[in-house]
């Protein structure tokens, strides 16, 4: 029997509203990687928000890691946000 990683497990396909805080102000080139999320840059941080299903959340987190960005906070919010 094969062992399965978390990545191979089915993810919830119902989008949930998330906010993702990253240390520092991201440049336009890096921000294009997150084109489908709302971007705000208050007080030296970049805040990404939007509806993400399980697969898309994993993609965003992998991109943050691949770009060497400093993830400050990942927060799941009320699913009824705009």
N, C-alpha and C positions, 0 to 999 in steps of 0.2 A: 504494500500500500504506500502511495506517495504522500509525503507531507506537503501541505500547502501553506504558502506564506499569506500574510494578511492581504497583500496586493492581489492575490488570486481569488480571494473570497468576494462574493457578490457585495456590491455596495448599494446603499439606499439610493434610489433614483429620484426620490422626491427632493427637489431643491430646497435648501434651507438658507436663511439669510446669515451671512458671516461678516465679521469685521476682522481685518488682518492688519496689525501694526508692524511696520518695519522701521528700524533705526535709520535715520538719515533721509535726505531728499534725493529721490531717484531722478535721473536724467530722462529726457524724452525717449532715448533709445531703449532704455530698460523698461520704461512705462509701456512701450508698445507691446511688450510681452504680456501685459495684463489689460489689453484693450477692451475686454468685455466687462471689466469691473469699474466701479466708480472710484476715482482717485481724489484724495484731499491731502494737503501737505501742511498741517499745522505744526508749529513749534519744533522744527527740525526732524520731523518724522513723516513717513508716508503711510497713509491709511487707505487700504483697499477695502471696498465693501461690495457685496452683491449676493445674489442667489447662486448657490453651488450645490450640485448633487455630490454624492460620495466620490465618483470618479473624477469630476472636475476639481474638487477640493484637493485630492491627491496630486493632480497635475500641477495645480498652483503651488502647493507646498514643495514639490520636486523642483519646480522652476526657481523658487526662492532659494533652495539649497544649491542648485546648480550655479546660480549667479553669485553665490557667496554672500547673500544678504543676511542681515541680522534680524531674525524674527523676534519681535518683542512680545507680541500677544496674538493669539488666535481665539476669537470668541464667537460662539454660536448664539445668535440672537433670535428673537421672536420671528417665527416663520411668516408672519403676516406683514412684515415691513414692505415698503414699496420696492 
